Amino acid sequence: MENGTHYRTCHLCEAMCGVAIEMKDGHIASIKGDEEDPLSRGHICPKAVALQDLHEDPDRLRKPVRRTDDGWQEMEWDEAFELVADKLHQTRKEFGRNSVGVYLGNPNVHNHGSLVATMPFLRAIGTQNRFSATSNDQLPHMLASLEMFGHQVLFPIPDIDNTDLFLCIGANPMASNGSLMTVPDFRGRVKRMKGRGGKLVVVDPRRTETGKLADEFHFIRPGSDAFLLMAMVHTLFEEDLVNLGPAEHLAKDTDLLRLASLAFTPDAVSSHTGIAAEDTRNLARQLANTPKAALYTRMGTSTQAYGGVATWLAYCLNILTGKLDTPGAMMFTQPAIDLVTLGAMAGQNGHFGKRHSRVKGLPEFAGEYPASTMADEILTPGEGQVRAFVTVAGNPVLSNPNGKRLEKAFSGLDFMVSVDYYLNETTRHADVILPPTAALERSHYDLIFSMFAVRNFAKYSGPLFDAGPDSRHDWQILLELAHRLEKRRKDGRLPLRSELGWRAFKQIGPDPILDLLLRTGPYGADVGPVRGLAQPAIDLVMDILPARHPLRGLAKLSPLNRRWQALPKGLSLAALKDNPNGVDLGPLQPSLPDRLFTRDGRINLAPRRYLQDLDRLHERLAQPVTDSLVLIGRRHVRSNNSWMHNSQRLVKGKDRCTLMIHPRDASRLGLQAGDSAEITAETRKIILPVEITEDLMPGVVSVPHGWGHNREGTGQSVASAHAGASINDVLSDEQIDPLVGTSVLNGQSVTVKVWRPERQRKRA
């Protein structure tokens, strides 16, 4: 790579900061913030420097390896592809298509090449036993979007650059840089909001990094957010504060929501939430009475026992107070590649509960079962038992509840293959590991997280380094496996047309597809005078075709559509290459009713599945509050799930994998700072150093997510030297939100005591 400055997007978290990489003599000399990037404007978080660490990491695998009696052995690519395709095909042929399981990890959604290749790969495998990180993360948001707005990835995003009140519940964007809200430099944006007289209000069981910036902060008991949000809904109706604003003529079933909230008064829920009734009322009043306001929730509210209901209610509160589809509130993005409309055109709005898992009967969402039941499907004998498994860029042993049970399941498989460039806690169980190129060796366009950005923008990054002839991109790996599996399914030979199609797909790769999507999107080719000729035809299509007809979707998406005429035009891959800092496509704009995909074109405020689940909430309301310790997770700005701990510059410094506990609880349990504590739930336990802090609500303890690099047989030297312990080694995979199937990662009960190694040795 030539010397000089090269611009790209850091993909290591959802912020998508723009980085300027200075090259000298073929090596990275420095990584700084890109001052011209339209979204980040020079801000980068500490993770951006890890791009260099990942590229240069000596622990990273660069050739396929297979397990042998003598250890891991390198293979040639063709030999590896043949072995994997043979094993998967044999398993499927002998035991049926559902005998193969697939898990897709979080990094896939940051990779347009992987996204393009994933669907043909999944079709070639043909299994219904599909899993991903979704059910341990954002599934409640996807279900609420599907039920209320008609599309599973049509998320309302806070217009934080224009809001005057940012109410943040169960989220920590100072550490995450936003989650389902692409927002680099959150601190700077909050500072500017306060400078114009705005206010940050945070509700959380821990005074997080975001909470410490807050103008107003409230502790809340983990798992009780649905009570708080329902009491706020109650207050709006009781005090006549409901004003739907732009959604007035679009929303339906407001009265059903009012009736549902009757029993959940602020006084009735106060003992459960730990928030005074008057404080609950004031939160509702602030949201209602501030013209430009946004209520934002995330992991703390979604990954809990009532996460589905809590997420739905957060959406409802924004709508009831007129905070949807108006500047400064919650708005829908208009990305350059509109996967929402593209999905609707193909009939892929999303679906829920079309089938249920074999062992526990949990509902699928968009074709995936909850990840919490992966071990069940592998360990439970019978027809449909998973006997072979594929993981792609995932480490579920550390990211899924009851990781040790999942380890047991993986170790007993007939065959396992992992597409990953690390020998980690999950891939160590594989028979074959197929390592893809790293980020700086491939092109990058963020198809997914540009859909969640607080400002519309587009940016393409070319590869910074030549991957070399003996490397394979992840899309090449997935397409090659898919092609070989299809050939085996057809007894070794495909029809000529199909064979040519596969070869062409593998030849062109994802970037020409990216170019086509850019050109045909709302900011695409500037057709000039053609627009005037085509507009009557588009109007006719919109008038006469049914709401869900594919041609109607194409007309909505087209840059010829009258709605998009005011938008900048001419976007293409070439245009983005000519603008390496990215292209600013403007602030979020009102987009309803065009952006709705419900059958009747209205917002469904009271979907029946949520109303039915309120019986569970009523039952919990009638029960007394227990005094047991409850566990919550946390994250740090220098960490991202389980895969950023092999960078020395990110893990150096004081130990961040600690048990946080309030002084009152520490005193009661005889714990002192620096002690080792044993955290136990049933037979599961972990041991961590104690960190005593008043930043936690009494009765709550916190362990960070993504650690636990103390398993034998891994190949990440830095991570192993900073092992920590996995919160998922103590969390139960039996505890889920039955409404949506999401794992309960926040709010499980635990016991904590001093761990004394000499006592343990005597017992042994």
KEZA-60361 format. One record per residue (C-alpha): x negated, y negated, z negated. Coordinates in nm, 2 decimals, padded with zeros to 4 digits, m for minus. Example, Ala and Ser with C-alpha at 12.3 -4.5 7.8 and 13.67 -1.06 7.14 Angstrom:
REM KEZA-60361
m01.23|00.45|m00.78
m01.37|00.11|m00.71
END
This chain:
REM KEZA-60361
00.00|00.00|00.00
m00.13|m00.34|00.10
m00.25|m00.59|m00.16
m00.01|m00.86|m00.27
00.33|m00.89|m00.45
00.60|m00.64|m00.38
00.96|m00.68|m00.50
01.20|m00.41|m00.61
01.47|m00.33|m00.87
01.38|m00.15|m01.19
01.62|00.14|m01.21
01.53|00.26|m01.56
01.84|00.13|m01.72
02.17|m00.03|m01.61
02.03|m00.39|m01.61
01.86|m00.35|m01.28
01.61|m00.62|m01.35
01.42|m00.75|m01.05
01.04|m00.69|m01.08
00.75|m00.83|m00.89
00.47|m00.57|m00.86
00.12|m00.70|m00.79
m00.09|m00.45|m00.60
m00.47|m00.46|m00.58
m00.69|m00.21|m00.40
m00.40|00.04|m00.37
m00.32|00.03|m00.74
m00.06|m00.16|m00.96
m00.23|m00.46|m01.12
00.07|m00.60|m01.30
00.45|m00.59|m01.32
00.64|m00.91|m01.40
00.99|m01.04|m01.37
01.11|m01.15|m01.02
01.20|m01.52|m01.06
01.39|m01.51|m00.73
01.61|m01.21|m00.81
01.97|m01.33|m00.80
02.08|m01.13|m01.10
01.79|m01.12|m01.35
01.61|m01.45|m01.26
01.27|m01.34|m01.39
01.39|m01.14|m01.69
01.27|m00.79|m01.74
01.30|m00.56|m02.04
01.01|m00.35|m02.17
01.11|m00.05|m01.98
01.01|m00.21|m01.64
00.64|m00.16|m01.71
00.71|00.21|m01.74
00.75|00.23|m01.37
00.38|00.24|m01.35
00.35|00.49|m01.62
00.60|00.73|m01.45
00.41|00.70|m01.12
00.07|00.76|m01.27
00.17|01.01|m01.54
m00.06|01.31|m01.53
00.21|01.53|m01.68
00.44|01.47|m01.39
00.49|01.78|m01.17
00.41|01.73|m00.80
00.45|02.08|m00.66
00.71|02.35|m00.72
00.63|02.59|m01.00
00.78|02.92|m01.11
00.77|03.11|m01.44
00.54|03.41|m01.45
00.42|03.64|m01.72
00.09|03.45|m01.71
00.26|03.11|m01.73
00.37|02.85|m01.47
00.24|02.91|m01.12
00.25|02.66|m00.83
00.44|02.75|m00.51
00.47|02.62|m00.16
00.79|02.44|m00.08
00.93|02.69|00.17
00.86|02.98|m00.06
01.03|02.80|m00.35
01.34|02.71|m00.14
01.37|03.07|m00.02
01.35|03.21|m00.37
01.60|02.97|m00.51
01.85|03.01|m00.23
01.82|03.39|m00.25
01.88|03.40|m00.62
02.18|03.16|m00.62
02.33|03.34|m00.32
02.29|03.68|m00.48
02.45|03.57|m00.80
02.74|03.41|m00.62
02.79|03.72|m00.40
02.78|03.96|m00.69
02.97|03.77|m00.96
03.18|03.51|m00.77
03.13|03.15|m00.68
03.19|03.03|m01.04
02.90|03.23|m01.17
02.67|02.94|m01.08
02.68|02.63|m01.30
02.55|02.28|m01.22
02.46|01.99|m01.45
02.38|01.64|m01.31
02.19|01.41|m01.53
02.22|01.03|m01.56
01.92|00.94|m01.33
02.12|01.07|m01.03
02.35|00.76|m01.03
02.05|00.53|m01.00
01.94|00.70|m00.68
02.12|00.65|m00.36
01.94|00.93|m00.19
02.05|01.18|m00.45
02.40|01.05|m00.44
02.42|01.09|m00.07
02.29|01.45|m00.09
02.49|01.56|m00.40
02.82|01.63|m00.24
02.70|01.86|00.04
02.49|02.04|m00.22
02.79|02.09|m00.45
03.00|02.20|m00.15
02.74|02.46|m00.06
02.73|02.60|m00.41
03.11|02.60|m00.43
03.13|02.64|m00.80
03.40|02.49|m01.03
03.16|02.51|m01.32
03.03|02.16|m01.27
02.91|01.94|m01.56
02.73|01.60|m01.60
02.65|01.33|m01.85
02.99|01.17|m01.79
03.17|01.35|m02.07
02.90|01.24|m02.32
02.93|00.88|m02.20
03.18|00.68|m01.99
03.46|00.93|m01.93
03.72|00.74|m02.14
03.66|00.43|m01.93
03.70|00.63|m01.61
04.02|00.78|m01.72
04.16|00.45|m01.83
04.07|00.29|m01.49
04.23|00.58|m01.31
04.55|00.57|m01.52
04.59|00.19|m01.53
04.44|00.07|m01.20
04.46|00.38|m00.98
04.09|00.44|m00.93
03.84|00.61|m01.16
03.55|00.37|m01.10
03.74|00.04|m01.07
03.61|m00.10|m01.40
03.69|m00.45|m01.52
03.36|m00.63|m01.59
03.30|m00.92|m01.83
03.24|m01.25|m01.65
02.99|m01.34|m01.92
02.83|m01.63|m01.73
03.16|m01.82|m01.76
03.32|m01.69|m02.08
03.36|m01.88|m02.40
03.43|m01.59|m02.63
03.26|m01.25|m02.59
03.42|m01.00|m02.83
03.19|m00.69|m02.84
03.31|m00.37|m03.01
03.10|m00.06|m03.04
02.84|m00.18|m02.79
02.48|m00.31|m02.81
02.39|m00.48|m02.49
02.08|m00.63|m02.64
01.93|m00.28|m02.64
02.12|m00.13|m02.34
02.11|m00.44|m02.12
02.48|m00.37|m02.07
02.64|m00.04|m02.00
02.92|m00.04|m01.74
02.82|m00.41|m01.73
02.50|m00.47|m01.54
02.36|m00.77|m01.73
01.98|m00.84|m01.74
01.88|m01.11|m01.99
02.18|m01.06|m02.22
02.01|m01.28|m02.48
01.96|m01.56|m02.24
02.32|m01.54|m02.12
02.45|m01.54|m02.48
02.23|m01.85|m02.55
02.38|m02.03|m02.25
02.73|m01.93|m02.36
02.67|m02.07|m02.71
02.52|m02.38|m02.55
02.85|m02.46|m02.38
03.03|m02.41|m02.71
03.10|m02.04|m02.68
03.10|m01.77|m02.94
02.98|m01.41|m02.98
03.18|m01.18|m03.21
03.06|m00.83|m03.28
03.23|m00.53|m03.45
03.01|m00.23|m03.52
02.92|00.01|m03.80
02.57|m00.12|m03.77
02.44|m00.48|m03.75
02.27|m00.40|m03.42
02.03|m00.62|m03.23
02.35|m00.77|m03.06
02.52|m00.80|m03.40
02.22|m01.01|m03.53
02.29|m01.27|m03.25
02.66|m01.28|m03.34
02.84|m01.59|m03.47
03.08|m01.36|m03.64
03.02|m01.00|m03.74
03.24|m00.72|m03.89
03.15|m00.38|m04.01
03.39|m00.10|m03.90
03.41|00.26|m04.01
03.30|00.49|m03.72
03.59|00.65|m03.54
03.85|00.40|m03.65
03.83|00.16|m03.35
04.17|00.28|m03.22
04.33|00.16|m03.55
04.17|m00.18|m03.52
04.26|m00.22|m03.15
04.62|m00.10|m03.21
04.66|m00.34|m03.50
04.54|m00.63|m03.28
04.80|m00.52|m03.02
05.06|m00.53|m03.30
04.95|m00.88|m03.40
04.99|m01.01|m03.05
05.35|m00.90|m03.04
05.43|m00.99|m03.40
05.29|m01.35|m03.36
05.43|m01.40|m03.00
05.08|m01.43|m02.86
05.14|m01.21|m02.56
05.07|m01.39|m02.23
04.97|m01.17|m01.94
04.86|m01.46|m01.72
04.75|m01.34|m01.37
04.88|m00.99|m01.45
05.23|m01.11|m01.54
05.40|m00.98|m01.23
05.17|m00.68|m01.19
05.18|m00.50|m01.53
05.46|m00.27|m01.63
05.58|m00.11|m01.95
05.48|m00.39|m02.19
05.78|m00.30|m02.41
05.65|00.06|m02.45
05.32|m00.08|m02.57
05.50|m00.30|m02.82
05.69|m00.01|m02.96
05.38|00.21|m02.98
05.21|m00.05|m03.20
05.49|m00.10|m03.45
05.35|00.13|m03.72
04.99|00.01|m03.69
05.00|m00.32|m03.88
04.67|m00.48|m03.99
04.75|m00.40|m04.35
04.83|m00.03|m04.27
04.50|00.03|m04.09
04.27|m00.18|m04.32
04.17|00.11|m04.54
04.08|00.32|m04.24
03.88|00.05|m04.06
03.72|m00.12|m04.36
03.82|m00.46|m04.20
04.05|m00.69|m04.39
04.40|m00.73|m04.25
04.35|m01.11|m04.20
04.02|m01.05|m04.02
04.20|m00.82|m03.78
04.47|m01.08|m03.71
04.20|m01.34|m03.65
04.03|m01.13|m03.40
04.36|m01.09|m03.20
04.43|m01.47|m03.23
04.08|m01.56|m03.11
04.12|m01.34|m02.81
04.46|m01.48|m02.73
04.39|m01.84|m02.79
04.05|m01.87|m02.61
04.13|m01.94|m02.24
03.80|m01.78|m02.12
03.74|m01.47|m02.32
03.65|m01.11|m02.27
03.68|m00.80|m02.50
03.41|m00.54|m02.42
03.37|m00.20|m02.56
03.13|00.08|m02.49
02.96|00.40|m02.64
03.07|00.34|m03.00
03.43|00.33|m02.91
03.43|00.59|m02.63
03.23|00.88|m02.77
03.45|00.94|m03.08
03.75|01.14|m03.18
03.99|00.87|m03.05
03.78|00.74|m02.77
04.04|00.78|m02.50
04.30|00.58|m02.69
04.05|00.32|m02.80
03.93|00.25|m02.45
04.28|00.23|m02.31
04.38|m00.02|m02.59
04.08|m00.24|m02.52
04.19|m00.27|m02.16
04.55|m00.34|m02.28
04.43|m00.62|m02.51
04.25|m00.80|m02.23
04.57|m00.77|m02.01
04.81|m00.88|m02.29
04.61|m01.19|m02.35
04.58|m01.29|m01.99
04.21|m01.20|m01.98
04.22|m00.99|m01.66
04.13|m01.12|m01.31
04.05|m01.47|m01.41
03.71|m01.65|m01.44
03.55|m01.62|m01.77
03.74|m01.30|m01.85
03.74|m00.94|m01.73
03.71|m00.92|m01.35
03.66|m00.67|m01.08
03.34|m00.69|m00.87
03.32|m00.69|m00.49
03.00|m00.51|m00.42
02.84|m00.50|m00.07
02.91|m00.12|m00.05
03.26|m00.08|m00.19
03.27|00.28|m00.31
03.61|00.21|m00.47
03.78|00.15|m00.14
03.57|00.40|00.04
03.68|00.66|m00.21
04.04|00.57|m00.18
04.02|00.59|00.20
03.90|00.95|00.16
04.17|01.03|m00.10
03.91|01.03|m00.38
04.06|00.80|m00.63
03.99|01.05|m00.90
04.20|01.32|m01.07
04.23|01.47|m01.42
04.35|01.80|m01.55
04.40|01.99|m01.22
04.24|02.29|m01.39
04.10|02.38|m01.73
03.78|02.55|m01.85
03.78|02.92|m01.89
03.68|02.95|m02.26
03.83|02.64|m02.44
04.09|02.53|m02.18
03.94|02.18|m02.16
04.06|01.96|m01.87
03.84|01.88|m01.58
03.79|01.52|m01.46
03.70|01.46|m01.10
03.60|01.82|m01.06
03.38|01.84|m01.38
03.44|02.01|m01.71
03.32|01.85|m02.03
02.95|01.91|m02.10
03.03|02.02|m02.45
03.16|02.35|m02.32
02.86|02.44|m02.10
02.72|02.68|m02.36
03.06|02.85|m02.40
03.08|02.92|m02.02
02.73|03.08|m02.03
02.75|03.28|m02.35
03.11|03.41|m02.33
03.13|03.73|m02.13
03.41|03.80|m01.88
03.51|03.71|m01.53
03.38|03.37|m01.43
03.09|03.37|m01.68
02.80|03.15|m01.57
02.50|03.36|m01.50
02.28|03.12|m01.29
02.24|02.75|m01.35
02.11|02.44|m01.17
02.01|02.12|m01.35
01.93|01.80|m01.15
01.75|01.52|m01.33
01.90|01.61|m01.67
01.79|01.72|m02.01
02.11|01.84|m02.18
01.93|02.03|m02.45
01.85|01.68|m02.60
02.16|01.50|m02.47
02.44|01.74|m02.55
02.58|01.83|m02.89
02.45|02.15|m03.05
02.14|02.15|m02.83
02.00|02.46|m03.00
02.31|02.66|m02.89
02.26|02.54|m02.54
01.90|02.64|m02.56
02.01|02.99|m02.65
02.25|02.99|m02.35
01.99|02.88|m02.10
01.74|03.13|m02.23
01.98|03.42|m02.15
02.06|03.32|m01.79
01.99|03.56|m01.51
01.83|03.27|m01.31
01.78|02.89|m01.36
01.64|02.62|m01.14
01.57|02.26|m01.22
01.52|01.97|m00.99
01.30|01.76|m01.21
00.94|01.63|m01.23
00.89|01.71|m01.60
00.86|02.03|m01.79
01.09|01.92|m02.06
01.31|02.07|m02.33
01.56|02.19|m02.07
01.35|02.27|m01.77
01.12|02.49|m01.98
01.40|02.75|m01.95
01.40|02.74|m01.57
01.26|03.01|m01.35
01.17|02.75|m01.08
01.12|02.38|m01.11
01.14|02.17|m00.79
00.98|01.83|m00.86
01.11|01.53|m00.65
00.91|01.21|m00.58
00.91|00.94|m00.85
01.08|00.60|m00.81
00.80|00.41|m00.65
00.76|00.67|m00.38
01.11|00.63|m00.24
01.35|00.36|m00.13
01.60|00.22|m00.37
01.95|00.07|m00.34
02.17|00.09|m00.65
02.51|00.21|m00.51
02.67|00.25|m00.85
02.54|m00.02|m01.09
02.59|m00.30|m00.83
02.96|m00.21|m00.88
02.93|m00.32|m01.25
02.72|m00.63|m01.21
02.82|m00.96|m01.37
02.74|m01.12|m01.04
02.78|m00.98|m00.69
02.45|m00.91|m00.53
02.26|m00.67|m00.31
01.90|m00.56|m00.31
01.70|m00.30|m00.13
01.35|m00.18|m00.22
01.13|00.02|00.01
00.88|00.27|m00.12
00.57|00.12|m00.28
00.36|00.43|m00.23
00.34|00.70|00.04
00.48|01.02|m00.11
00.25|01.24|00.09
00.32|01.53|00.32
00.34|01.78|00.03
00.61|01.59|m00.16
00.99|01.60|m00.13
01.25|01.34|m00.22
01.54|01.47|m00.43
01.78|01.42|m00.13
01.55|01.64|00.08
01.55|01.91|m00.19
01.92|01.91|m00.23
01.99|01.91|00.14
01.74|02.19|00.20
01.90|02.41|m00.06
02.25|02.33|00.06
02.15|02.42|00.42
01.99|02.75|00.32
02.29|02.84|00.10
02.53|02.77|00.38
02.33|02.99|00.62
02.33|03.28|00.37
02.71|03.24|00.32
02.74|03.28|00.70
02.52|03.59|00.71
02.21|03.40|00.81
02.34|03.20|01.11
02.54|02.88|01.15
02.74|02.77|01.45
02.51|02.56|01.68
02.71|02.24|01.61
02.69|02.29|01.24
02.32|02.38|01.25
02.24|02.06|01.45
02.44|01.86|01.21
02.24|01.99|00.91
01.91|01.92|01.10
02.02|01.57|01.19
02.13|01.49|00.83
01.79|01.60|00.70
01.61|01.41|00.97
01.78|01.07|00.92
01.80|01.07|00.54
02.00|00.83|00.33
01.88|00.49|00.46
02.07|00.48|00.79
02.38|00.58|00.61
02.31|00.29|00.37
02.28|00.06|00.67
02.61|00.17|00.81
02.79|00.12|00.48
02.64|m00.23|00.45
02.74|m00.33|00.80
03.10|m00.21|00.77
03.15|m00.36|00.42
03.31|m00.69|00.32
02.98|m00.88|00.37
02.89|m00.69|00.69
02.84|m00.79|01.05
02.94|m01.15|01.14
03.17|m01.07|01.42
03.24|m01.44|01.50
03.51|m01.49|01.77
03.60|m01.12|01.75
03.76|m01.18|01.41
04.03|m01.39|01.56
04.12|m01.12|01.81
04.11|m00.84|01.55
04.30|m01.01|01.27
04.65|m00.95|01.41
04.57|m00.58|01.45
04.45|m00.57|01.09
04.76|m00.75|00.96
04.97|m00.50|01.15
04.79|m00.20|00.99
04.84|m00.36|00.65
05.21|m00.42|00.71
05.33|m00.09|00.86
05.11|00.19|00.71
05.18|00.35|00.37
04.98|00.22|00.08
04.75|00.53|00.06
04.69|00.58|00.44
04.32|00.60|00.53
04.35|00.34|00.81
04.50|00.10|00.57
04.20|00.15|00.34
03.96|00.09|00.63
04.14|m00.23|00.72
04.11|m00.35|00.36
03.74|m00.27|00.35
03.65|m00.42|00.69
03.46|m00.75|00.71
03.73|m00.85|00.96
03.99|m00.86|00.68
04.13|m01.21|00.62
04.06|m01.17|00.25
03.69|m01.15|00.31
03.65|m01.42|00.57
03.51|m01.67|00.32
03.24|m01.43|00.20
02.89|m01.44|00.34
02.84|m01.22|00.64
02.57|m01.04|00.83
02.46|m00.80|00.56
02.26|m00.50|00.68
01.96|m00.30|00.58
01.74|m00.52|00.80
01.88|m00.83|00.63
01.80|m00.69|00.29
01.45|m00.60|00.41
01.41|m00.96|00.52
01.51|m01.07|00.17
01.31|m00.85|m00.07
01.42|m01.05|m00.37
01.78|m00.96|m00.30
02.08|m01.15|m00.17
02.31|m01.34|m00.40
02.67|m01.27|m00.30
02.83|m01.50|m00.54
03.02|m01.50|m00.88
03.30|m01.26|m00.95
03.63|m01.37|m00.79
04.00|m01.29|m00.87
04.10|m00.99|m00.66
04.44|m00.88|m00.77
04.67|m00.73|m00.64
04.44|m00.62|m00.35
04.21|m00.44|m00.58
04.48|m00.21|m00.73
04.51|00.14|m00.61
04.81|00.27|m00.81
05.09|00.42|m00.60
05.33|00.13|m00.68
05.07|m00.14|m00.67
05.12|m00.22|m01.04
04.91|m00.20|m01.36
05.03|00.08|m01.58
05.01|m00.05|m01.94
05.15|00.26|m02.10
05.04|00.58|m01.93
05.23|00.87|m02.08
04.92|01.07|m02.17
04.80|00.79|m02.41
05.15|00.75|m02.57
05.16|01.13|m02.63
04.81|01.12|m02.80
04.93|00.86|m03.05
05.09|01.14|m03.25
04.73|01.23|m03.35
04.66|00.87|m03.45
04.98|00.86|m03.66
04.87|01.18|m03.84
04.53|01.03|m03.91
04.69|00.71|m04.04
04.89|00.91|m04.30
04.57|01.08|m04.43
04.35|00.93|m04.70
04.01|00.79|m04.62
03.73|01.03|m04.72
03.41|00.92|m04.88
03.18|01.16|m04.68
02.88|01.02|m04.50
02.94|00.98|m04.13
02.67|00.98|m03.85
02.63|00.74|m03.56
02.37|00.72|m03.29
02.17|00.43|m03.17
01.94|00.33|m02.89
01.64|00.10|m02.86
01.54|m00.13|m02.57
01.22|00.07|m02.52
01.41|00.39|m02.48
01.66|00.54|m02.24
01.82|00.87|m02.32
01.56|01.15|m02.34
01.33|01.07|m02.05
01.13|00.76|m02.14
00.92|00.89|m02.42
00.62|01.00|m02.22
00.51|00.64|m02.17
00.25|00.55|m02.44
00.33|00.18|m02.42
00.70|00.24|m02.48
00.66|00.48|m02.78
00.36|00.30|m02.95
00.41|00.11|m03.27
00.62|00.21|m03.58
00.83|00.52|m03.57
01.17|00.44|m03.43
01.32|00.79|m03.48
01.43|00.75|m03.84
01.74|00.80|m04.05
01.89|00.46|m04.12
02.08|00.44|m04.45
02.23|00.17|m04.66
02.06|00.09|m05.00
02.37|00.19|m05.20
02.38|00.54|m05.04
02.00|00.58|m05.06
02.01|00.50|m05.43
02.30|00.74|m05.49
02.12|01.02|m05.31
01.78|00.95|m05.47
01.62|00.85|m05.14
01.33|00.60|m05.10
01.19|00.44|m04.79
00.94|00.67|m04.63
01.09|00.99|m04.79
01.19|01.27|m04.56
01.56|01.34|m04.55
01.74|01.65|m04.45
02.06|01.57|m04.25
02.29|01.87|m04.24
02.63|01.97|m04.09
02.73|02.33|m04.14
02.42|02.53|m04.06
02.27|02.27|m03.83
02.00|02.04|m03.97
01.72|01.80|m03.88
01.46|01.62|m04.09
01.36|01.26|m04.05
01.18|00.98|m04.24
01.41|00.74|m04.42
01.46|00.38|m04.33
01.67|00.18|m04.58
01.86|m00.12|m04.44
02.15|m00.33|m04.52
02.22|m00.35|m04.15
02.43|m00.03|m04.19
02.78|m00.02|m04.34
02.79|00.18|m04.66
02.89|00.54|m04.60
02.73|00.54|m04.26
02.39|00.69|m04.15
02.23|00.65|m03.81
01.99|00.86|m03.60
01.87|00.75|m03.25
01.96|00.94|m02.94
01.72|01.12|m02.71
01.44|01.24|m02.93
01.35|01.59|m03.04
01.04|01.66|m02.83
00.92|01.93|m03.08
01.02|02.23|m02.87
00.74|02.47|m02.77
00.65|02.51|m02.41
00.71|02.16|m02.28
00.46|01.96|m02.07
00.50|01.60|m02.19
00.20|01.53|m02.41
00.29|01.18|m02.52
00.65|01.27|m02.60
00.54|01.57|m02.80
00.30|01.36|m03.00
00.60|01.13|m03.09
00.85|01.41|m03.12
01.11|01.28|m03.36
01.43|01.49|m03.41
01.73|01.53|m03.19
02.06|01.40|m03.32
02.23|01.66|m03.11
02.07|01.94|m03.32
02.30|01.84|m03.60
02.61|01.73|m03.40
02.88|02.00|m03.34
02.99|02.08|m02.98
03.33|02.18|m03.12
03.43|01.82|m03.20
03.57|01.65|m02.90
03.84|01.40|m02.81
04.12|01.64|m02.70
04.28|01.37|m02.48
03.98|01.34|m02.24
03.73|01.61|m02.35
03.46|01.36|m02.45
03.21|01.48|m02.71
03.23|01.32|m03.05
02.89|01.16|m03.08
02.99|00.90|m03.34
03.18|00.98|m03.66
03.09|01.34|m03.75
03.05|01.41|m04.12
02.71|01.50|m04.25
02.53|01.56|m04.58
02.20|01.40|m04.66
01.95|01.49|m04.93
01.58|01.45|m05.00
01.36|01.70|m04.82
01.07|01.83|m05.02
00.84|02.06|m04.82
00.69|02.22|m05.13
01.04|02.33|m05.24
01.10|02.47|m04.89
00.78|02.67|m04.91
00.87|02.82|m05.25
01.21|02.93|m05.11
01.04|03.09|m04.82
END
